């Protein structure tokens, strides 16, 4: 599909077919060779058909050259996997095997084991034994075992097995993709927001990434000295003038910029976007003598400080933030970037998690206001319906412009439902619909004295969505919050009334959580009361189960979620920390094993 913007190969999944090593006159091992290798081939096909890297390519999967029955074959497999760059291993078996002799002992791989559920051979016995060995050695592994007994010659893969295999692999690929990459902060802490105070130890020890930092003045230097791709800039400016509609200017006349000043602002923000891309991933087309700048920072995600030192004087970064997070620009459809407004690194990392799990563009928003049914009725006369009514209200998600434009919901699936597509499924027609639903309004000069343009749209669709927040707690470390719910499609006249009570020039989304009647999920109000910070990262789809699995790989406990217990999939050894209180067990396990890269 698309060329990777990042340095380094994508993670490879290695399949380890494990077999009973006994030979002898009854040919125990020989009788199992085909079945064992076919399990490996089935897993390989499942992964290649269903999983893609962030650039759209199918994941790479390799299988050991032989089945693995004793130590020598395990060593040969390890040697092959090292050459192939394997970061993730799945061991598969239909039978009893020698656990400590055949297990994956590499402390740096993410491990899963699939034991075939049949009665002819004790695949479940091996699964239990090898998972116990992993626990004993401090090497957490995910156990996969079908609910229903299959016949020995049954080559089908049950749906519950497929679900766990894909959840494991999808989460593992996301985790391993981050390793060795960078988070680039442009500027520093914004307006005292704790989430934008970078903790490099967390980034390094939990994610395997490094922190890169440049001052915002670097953007001005590059503008002043012409350190950008002039041809790209001209193409981007022409596309912007043709495709990006300018909206109304809410500023009073005495602070409103002239048409000439606004034209200069457009040139500034477009050039700014080009330069931020270059800072993240480099650009081979920079002028001669700019070889250092051409390299970039190998940033898989970034954040821009903006307020206030920048925005009190220069046009804001809303244009760059919104479009970079979107699935297209003047080059056409392309992999979205991750750029957090206000340099909220913790929200940016949340966006990154979900982008890598879904390959979809991500939303960044203030978790701004809870609207109860009574409040909506009082202000608008409207009785809320559907998902909002079930939640007892909804939450207003709104921010000045970092949200991906795809979130407008104007793109539809085959059934006419609003959708945010995987970026490689977005068409030029989709992009035009999204742009048509978006205006670019002159920035509020009370917030942004330097001007600029904020994206503006209303999410007019009910879409499944998952919102997360990563927080750092002193004495505890990182914790994650997850809530599945839906965007809410209110009548336009109702939206207008309550939208105008805050900033009417910013992208607007109404969100209702799926409520369970318990704890933080009694109602939308209770969720708002328990949310851990001012921002949230939002993805299309109900992906909470995948995030829980991914978090356990990273040793980040989940403090709040509304994912059904039956969908929770963590390493088998998490059960040693308790099976009744899963939330508490998660905290204890994460504390015990500690950061993945420490």
N, C-alpha and C positions, 0 to 999 in steps of 0.2 A: 504494500500500500504506500504509505508515505515514508520518506527517509526519517530516521530518528533524529531529533534535534540535539540529543544528548550524547556525550562521549561514553563509550563502554557498551558492551553487548547486553541484550535483554536476558533475564534469567531463563535457564533451561530446566525442564522437569525431567528427572531420571526415574525410570520404572525398574524396580528390582524384583524379578520373579523368583520367589523363595520356594524351595522344594525339600522334601524329605530326602536326606542324603544317603539313606540305606539302599544298597544294591543287592547283591546276593542272588541266590537261585530263583527267588520269587519276583525279582526285578521290580522292587518297590518304587525306586526312583524312576526307572524307565517307564513305568505305567503312568506316571504323572507328568511327564515332560510336556506333552502336547497341551494338556489342560492348563498347566501353570503358565506356559508361554502365551497361550491364547488369552488368559486373563490380562496379561501385560499388554498384549496387542489391543484388547478391547478398551482398556483404560487410555492407552495412547490415542486411539481413534476418538474417544469421547472428548478428550482434552483438545485435540487439534480441531475438531468440528465445532466446538462451543466456546473456546477461549481465545481472546486476542490480546496482544500487547497494546499499549496506549497509541502506537502509531498505526494500528489496524491490522498488523500482520498476525497470522495464527501463531499460537505459542509453539515453541520448539520442544519436542519430546524425544528422548532417546531411551532405548531399552538395553539393559545389560546384554552382552554377547551370548551368555549362557544362563541357564537357571543357576541359582545359588543354593548349594546344599551344604557347603563346608567353608572354612575360613579362606582357603586359597581362592575360591570363586568370589567371595565377598571382597577380597583384596583386589582381584582383577577388575571387578565392577567399580570399585572406588577409584582405581587408576584411570579407567576409561572416563568416568564421570568428571574427574579432575580436568582431563584434557578437553572435555566437551563444555566445561563451564557450568556444571549442574549446581544449582542452588537449592533445589527442592527434590525430595525423593519420596516416591510411593512404593512401598513394598507390598507385593500381592502374593497370596498363596491359597491353595485349596486344601491344605493338609497340615499335619504336624511337621515342624522343622526344628532345627537346633537354634534356639533363640539367640543366645549371646554370640554364637559363631556366625550367624547370618545377618544380624541386625546392622543397620547403618550407625556407625560409631562416630561419624564426623560431627563435631560440636557446632559447626557453622551451617549445616543444612536444616531446612524445615521439613519435618518428617510426618508421613502418614503411613498407615498400614491397613490394607484391605484383606480381611479373612473371609473366605467363601463359606456361606452357611449351607452346609450339606452334612448328612449323617454318615456317609460312606467313609469320609476322611475327616479328621478333627481339625479343620481349619480354624475353628473358634478357639480350640485349645492352644494352638500356636499363637493366635492373636492375643489371647489373655496373657500367655507366658512372655511374649516379647514386649508387650506393653508394660508388664511388671518390670522387665529388665530395663527398659527405657527409664521408668520412674526411679528405679534403684540407682541408675547411673546419672540421674539429673539431666536427662535428655528428653524433654516433653515430646510426645508423639500423639497424633490423632488416630483413633481407632475407628474403622469403618466395617460394619457388619450388618448384613441385611436382616430385616425383621422376620421374613418367612423362609422356611427351609426350601432349598432347591434340590432337584435331582442332580446326581453327580455329572451327568452328561448335558445338563442345561447350560447353554452358552449365553442365555439372555442376561441382561443386567437390570435388576429391579429398580423402580423409580426412586426408592429411598436410598439405594446405594449411589445412583447417579447424582442425586441431590447433594449427598455428603462429599462425594468425590469432587464435584464441581465447586462446592463451597470451599473445601480445603485448597484446591488448586488455584482458584480465582484469588483467594485471600493471600496465599503464599506468593503468587506472582506479583501482587501489589506490594507486599512487604519487601520482596527481594529487588523489585525495580527501584526502590528508593535508595538502596545501599550504594554508597559512593557518589551520590549526587549532592547538589548544593541547594540551600535556601539562601536567596539573595535579598538582603534588606537594603532598600534604597532610602537613605535617611536613617531615622532612629525612632524614638518613642513619640507617639502622636497624642497630644493632649492628655498626657498622664494615663492612657489606657494600659492597664496591666498586661493585656494580651499582646501588646506590641513591645513589651520589654523582653528581649530575646534572652533565653537561657541556653547557651551553646552546649552545655552538658547534656540537657535533655535531647537536643537535636542529634548529638553525636552518639549518645549511649543507647537511646531507645530506637532511633530511626536509622542509624548508620550513615547519617548525612553530615555535611559540614556547613557552617555558617559563613557566607561571604557578605561583605559590607562595603557599600560605596556611599559617599555623601551625595545628596541631591544636586549639589553644584556640578557634579559630573555631567548631568544632562545639559546644563547651561554651557559648560566648556565645549561639549561636543557640538552643540548648536552653533556656538560662536566660531569655532575653528573648522566647521564643515566636516566633522567626523561622523558622517552617516552616508548611506547610499542615496545619492541624489536622484537616480532613476527610480528607485523604489519610492522615495518621498513624493516625487511628481505623480507617479501612478496612484499612490495612496490619496493624495490631495484631490486628484481628478475623480477618483471613485467616491470619495467622501462628499464632494460637491454634487455628484450625480445621484447618490444613493441615500445620504443621510439628511433627513428632513429637519429643518430648524423649526422649533416650536415657539410658543409665546414667551415673552420676557415679563416676568412678574415684578421686576424691580421698579421702584418709583423713578420717575423721569430724572430726578436730580443725581441719581447714582448710576443711571443706565448708560452703558457704553454706546458709542456711536457705531454706525454701520462699518466705518473704516477700522475701528478698533476691534469689532467683532470678527472682521475678515482676518485681521492679524492673529486673533485668538485661534481661529480655525487652523491657520498655518502652524501655529505653535503646538497645538494639541496633537495634530497629525504627526509632526516631526518628533514630538515627545514619545508617541507610541512606537515609532520606528526605532528610536534610540533605546527604549526600554527592552524591546525585543533583542537588540544587539547586546545589551548588557547581560541579558539572561543567557543567551545561547551563541553569541558571536555572529559574525557576518563576513564572509569571504570577499564581499564586494565593496568593502570600505576603501577610501582613497589610498594610494601608495604612501607609505610611511606610517600607516596606522595598523601595523601588524599586531601590536600589543592589544589594541582595542578590538581587533577582529576575532580574537580568541574567545571572548565571553567568559562566563563564570560557571558553565555547566549546571545552570539552575533549573531544577525540575519544578520549582515554585519560587515566588518572590512576593515582596510587599513594598508598598510605596507609602512613606510617611505622610506626605502632603501637609495636613494641618499641624500647626498653623504657620510655621515659618515659611513654607513654600506658598500656601494658598493665600496668605495675606498680601502677597506681592506678585505671584505668577498665576496664570490660568491653572485650574485644578486638573487632576489626572483622571477624572471620571470617564472621559472618552477612551483613553488608553485602557483603563481598568475594565470597563464594560466590554469593549471589543476584543481585548486579549482573552478574556474569559469566555467569549462566544466562539461558536464552531466555524466561523468564517471571517474573512476580511477581504481586502482588495485582491488578494491572491486566490480567492475562491474558498471553497470548503477546505478546512485544515484542522488538525488536532488543536483543541483549545489549550491555552496556557492557563496557569494558575497565578493570579496576581491579586493579593489581598489589599484592600484599601486600608488606610490608616496603619499600614504595616502590622496588622493584627496577625502575627505569625501563627498563633494558636488556631485562629479560624482558617488561615491559609492552609495549614497542615490538615485540618479537617476537610477542606475542599479537595486537597490532594488525595487523601484516603479514598474519598468517594469517586473522584475522577478515575483513579487507577482501578477501582472495582467495577465501574460501569462504562468507561470510555465516553461518558456524556459530559457536556458543559455543566458548570456548577454555579449555584447562586450564593451570593454573599449579602447578608441583610442584618440590619438592626432587629432585634426581637423587641419591638417598640411598645406596643400597646395591646392590652387585653380588652376585647369588646364582649361584654356579656349580652345575653339575649335582651335583658331589660334595658341596657344602655342603648343598644341599637334601636329598639322600639321607641324609646324616649326621644332619641335624636332624629330618627328618620321615619318613624311610623311603620317600619317593616318588621315582620315576624320572621326570624331566621328559620331556615329549613335544612333538611338533609344532614350532612356530616357536621355542619356547624351547630345545628340543634342538638344532635347526639352528644356533642362535646360541651354543651352549655354555653357556647360562645366561640370566639376565634381570636387569633393573634394577628396583628398587623406586622408584616415583614416589609421593611422599607429602608433603603439606604441611598446615599446620594448618587450612586452610579456604578458600583463594582459588580453588580449582578449581571450574569450573562443575559443577552437579549433573547436567547432561546426560551426563557422562562415566560414569555408572553402567552404561550399556549396556543398560538395561531396555527402551528403545524399540527396536522391531524393524522391519526393512524387509519388503517383500512376500515375501521368502524366509525370514523368521524369524531373520535375522542382526541382531545388535546394531548400532545406528547412532546417530550424533549428527547430527540433521537440520539443514538450513538453518532458521534461526529461523522464517521465514514458512511452513514446512511442518509445524511443530510443532502438535499439536492439544491441546485441553484434556485429552483422555484420556491423551496422552503426558505432559503435565505431572503428572497425578495419579500415573502409574506412577513417574515420577522421584521425586516427593515420598514415595511409599510406600517406595521403596528407600533413603531418606535418614533418618537420625536427627540430632538436634542435641544433642550431648553437652556437659555442663558442661565448661568449659575446664580444662585441666590447670593447677592453681594454682602448680605449680612454674615453668611457663613464663609463665603469665598470672595474676599475683597479683590483678589486678582482676576476674577472672572473665570471664564471657561464654559464648558457645556456639560450638562447632566443628562443622561439618558432618561427617558420617560416612557413607560408603558404600563398597562394594567393586565394582570394575569386573568384572562377571561376563559378559564377552563377549570374543570375539576380534574386534577391529576394526582395520582399517588405520589407522595413525597416523603423523604426522610431527612430530618434535621438533626445535626449533631453539634456538640461543643466539646472541645478539648480544653481542660483547665489544669493549671498547676497549683497544688495545695502544699504549703510548707509543712514538712514533716511526713507527708504522704507521697508526694510526687504527682505524676500526671494521672488524671481521671477523665473518663469520657462519659458524656450524656448522649442518649439516642432517643429520638421520638419519631415514630411513623405516623403519618396522617395524610391529609389531602389539602391541596389548594382549593379554595372556595370561590365559586363564580357567583358573585352577588350581582343583582341588577345594577346597570350602570348608574342610575339615579341615586341608588343607595351608596354605592362606592364613592360617587362624587361628594356626597355630603360628608362622609366620615374621613375620606382622603383629604379634603380641604382643611380638616382640623389640624393637620400636620403639613408637611411640604408637598404641595400639589405638583411639583416639577420633578419628582423622583419616581423610579419604578416601584410599583405597588403590588403586593401579593397578600391575599388573605389566607390564613392557614389554620386548619382545625386538626388537632391531634386525635388519634384513636384512643378513646378513653376506656379504661378497664373497671372503673369504680373503686380503685384502690390507690392509696398513697398519692404520689405526684400525678397520677392519671385519673383522679376522680373527675376532673373537669379541665377545660382549657385554662381556667384561672389557676388551678393548683399547679399545672405545668409551668405557667408563667412565674408563679411564686418560687418554684424550685429550679428555675433555669440559672445556670452558673455564671453567666456573663452577659454583656450587652449585645453581643453578636451571635449569629448562628450560621453554619454552613448547611446548605440545602441541596439535595440531589433528587432527581426524578426517580420514582420507584420506591417500593418497600424493600430496602436492602439492609435493614437492621441486623438480621441474622448474619449476613456476610461481615458486617462491621464488627460484631461481637467476636466472630472467629478471628478476624484480622487483629483485633485488639489483644486477644489472648496470645497470638504469635509475638506481638510486640511487648507483652507483659504490662499492658495498660489496663487497669481494672475499669469496669463499666459500673458507674454509680447510679444510673437511672436509665431505664429502658422500658418499652412496652411490647417487646418481642415475645411471642408465646414460648413457654418453656420447651415445648417439643421441637422447636427450631434451633435451640441453642446448641452449638457445636464447638466444644473446646477440647484441648488435649485430654487424653484419658486420665492422666495423673491428677487433673483438677478434682476428680472424685475423691481423692485421698484427703482433700481439705474440707469435705462435707458434701452431702448430696441433697439435703433438705433446703438449706439456705444457699442457693446458687450464687447470689450476689456476694455474700460474705465469703464463700469459698473462693470466688474469683479474686477478691482482694488478698486473701491469704496466700493463694498460689502465686500471684504476681509479685508479692513481697518476697516470697521464698526464693523464686527463681531470679528475680531482678532483671535489670535491663538486658536486652538481647546482645548488645555489643560492648558491655562493660568488661 
